[in-house]
Amino acid sequence: MADALFSSYRINKNVIPNRFTRSATAERCAEENGSVSEDLFVAYRKLAKGKIGLVITGHCYVHTSGKTNRLQNGFYDDVLIPGWSRLVEAFGEDNPDASIYAQLSHGGRQILPEINPNPIAPSAVPLEKLGSKPVEMTEGDISMIIESYIKAAVRARKIGFDGVQLHAAHGYLINQFLSPRTNLRKDKWGGNPENRMRFLVEIIKGIRAEIGRDYPVIVKINGSDYMPGGLKVEDTAEILKVIQEIGIDAAEISGGTVETDPKHHAIRKGVFKTSQEAYYLQEALKLLEVAKIPLLLAGGLRSVSVMKEVLKKGITAVSLSRPFICEPDLVLKIKSGEIRSKCTSCSWCYGRPINSIQCVSQKDSIVEY
């Protein structure tokens, strides 16, 4: 019944063996310097054994100024290579047909004040929900962070990751440059759409100049910010037209930021009915009209019937986060006949105050940091 979900597709040179994606999930269990912890290593072995076609790491900061929380994983220095290399090697042993990508990110203004009370951002637009009071980036800052993304991508290839994903969604730094709500600059990095997307464009061009065209580089991007003055799907369509021509191989469509109303948030609660699933599908279908690359869809996917319907509409693959926290072996269960994830979208895994990410069903085995 789920044959379509188990067909292969390509992202650049990678053949992805099925249509399941583990969407980037902030595990919050790194060592203090951002290196791979034993808990993270174990978590990825479980994901590998679950036979997910494409696994994308939780967002990894490319520069120390972009660290969003105390136990976020990093990608900012070669000192981190050994831990990631061990993880990637073990992943490949457990699931040699799958691909694993590193998600590269910078928090910008969306950083907890206890980590950095005055983070750098495109413009000094306060983020009241977090108590963040950002400082506008200088030309030097912008050049430095672009170079950090490029170096991180080179690092990922050296480690053995099959590709990288640029996190341009959910209110993080690249999204802040793209959005007219958070980018109020009057120079070449802000103002009109071409200038607002320049930061992302320069990152992509820089990565391609360093690693060539045959290494997979994809992007996670909002179909809409769901915020007054923020990105709308029409804006994202124009961005997609540009970036797919200069080196982006696939786009994962999501939505919202930390400020977005809960009913439009990426981690919205209460997904009980099939009608509540795939909540960014309409934006993705509009983007499909201009896309020349595979589109992956995130957002509340729980049921096999909905996943298959999404594929029928032309979306290439489905992306899940919370279901794989609940059931790392969900793909195997679906292959054996399961029709829906056991995940109830309660978001206990995200909302609780301790520093690791697990399902409420596993709470008796949780180690608190």
NORCORNOR-V535809 format. One record per backbone hydrogen bond with DSSP energy under -0.5 kcal/mol. CO is the residue of the C=O (numbers start at 1). NH is the residue of the N-H. E is the energy in kcal/mol with one decimal. If there is no record, write none. Layout:
co: [CO CO]
nh: [NH NH]
e: [E E]
//
This chain:
co: [2 2 3 4 5 9 11 14 14 15 16 19 20 21 21 22 25 27 31 34 35 37 38 39 40 41 42 43 44 45 46 47 48 53 54 55 60 61 63 64 66 68 69 71 73 77 78 80 81 82 83 84 85 86 87 88 89 90 91 95 99 100 100 101 102 102 103 104 105 106 107 109 112 112 116 117 119 121 123 124 126 127 127 127 130 132 135 138 139 140 141 142 143 144 145 146 147 148 149 150 151 152 153 154 155 156 156 162 163 164 165 165 166 166 167 168 169 170 172 173 174 175 179 179 182 187 190 192 193 195 197 198 199 200 201 202 203 204 205 206 207 208 214 216 217 218 219 219 220 221 224 226 227 231 231 232 232 233 234 235 236 237 238 239 240 242 242 243 243 249 250 251 251 252 252 253 254 254 256 257 261 261 262 265 270 273 274 278 280 281 282 283 284 285 286 287 287 294 295 295 296 296 297 299 299 302 303 304 305 306 307 308 309 310 311 317 318 320 321 321 322 322 323 325 327 329 330 331 332 333 334 339 345 347 347 348 354 356 359 360 362 363 366]
nh: [5 6 6 7 19 16 14 11 16 17 9 318 54 23 320 56 27 357 34 74 31 41 42 43 44 45 46 47 48 49 50 52 51 99 22 101 105 75 66 67 107 112 72 30 61 80 81 84 85 86 87 88 89 90 91 92 93 94 95 98 55 162 163 57 104 165 60 167 62 173 110 111 115 116 119 133 135 137 125 126 128 130 131 132 113 127 121 142 143 144 145 146 147 148 149 150 151 152 153 154 155 156 157 158 159 160 161 216 102 218 104 167 168 220 174 222 172 258 176 177 178 179 182 183 184 190 192 196 197 198 201 202 203 204 205 206 207 208 209 210 211 212 216 164 249 166 221 252 168 254 256 261 230 225 226 235 236 237 238 239 240 241 242 243 244 245 246 247 248 294 219 253 296 221 254 298 223 224 170 260 264 265 265 268 272 276 277 281 284 285 286 287 288 289 289 290 291 251 316 317 253 298 319 278 279 341 307 308 309 310 311 312 313 315 314 297 21 23 324 325 325 326 327 359 330 333 334 335 336 338 337 304 270 350 351 352 356 358 362 363 365 366 368]
e: [-1.0 -0.6 -1.7 -1.2 -2.7 -3.2 -2.3 -2.3 -0.7 -0.5 -1.8 -2.7 -1.7 -1.1 -2.8 -2.1 -1.0 -0.6 -2.4 -2.6 -2.4 -2.1 -2.4 -2.2 -2.1 -1.5 -1.8 -1.8 -2.4 -2.3 -1.0 -0.9 -1.8 -2.1 -3.1 -2.6 -2.7 -2.7 -2.5 -1.2 -1.4 -1.5 -1.5 -2.2 -1.7 -1.7 -1.7 -1.7 -3.0 -2.1 -1.9 -2.9 -2.4 -2.1 -2.5 -2.2 -1.6 -2.0 -2.1 -1.4 -2.5 -2.3 -0.8 -2.4 -0.6 -2.7 -2.2 -2.5 -2.2 -2.7 -2.1 -1.8 -1.8 -2.2 -0.6 -1.3 -3.0 -2.5 -2.2 -0.7 -0.6 -1.1 -1.4 -2.0 -0.7 -2.5 -2.0 -2.4 -2.3 -2.3 -2.5 -2.4 -2.3 -1.6 -2.1 -2.0 -2.7 -2.1 -2.1 -2.1 -2.4 -2.3 -2.0 -2.1 -2.3 -1.8 -2.0 -0.6 -1.8 -2.7 -3.0 -0.6 -1.1 -2.6 -0.5 -0.7 -1.7 -0.5 -2.2 -1.9 -2.1 -2.2 -0.7 -1.7 -0.7 -1.6 -0.8 -2.3 -1.9 -1.0 -2.6 -2.9 -1.6 -2.4 -2.7 -2.2 -2.4 -2.6 -2.1 -1.3 -2.7 -1.9 -0.5 -1.9 -3.3 -2.7 -0.5 -3.1 -2.4 -2.3 -2.1 -0.5 -2.5 -2.6 -0.6 -0.8 -2.1 -2.2 -1.4 -2.0 -2.9 -2.0 -1.2 -2.7 -2.0 -1.0 -0.8 -0.5 -2.2 -0.8 -1.9 -0.6 -2.7 -2.6 -0.5 -2.3 -3.2 -0.5 -0.6 -1.1 -2.6 -0.5 -0.8 -1.0 -1.2 -1.7 -1.2 -1.9 -2.0 -2.6 -1.5 -2.0 -1.9 -0.6 -0.7 -1.5 -1.3 -2.2 -1.9 -1.2 -3.4 -0.5 -3.0 -0.5 -1.4 -2.4 -2.4 -2.6 -1.7 -2.4 -1.9 -2.1 -1.4 -1.6 -1.7 -2.3 -2.0 -1.9 -1.0 -1.1 -0.7 -2.3 -3.0 -0.5 -2.0 -1.9 -2.7 -2.3 -1.3 -2.7 -1.5 -2.3 -0.9 -0.9 -2.5 -1.5 -1.1 -0.6 -2.2 -1.4 -2.1 -1.2 -0.5]
//
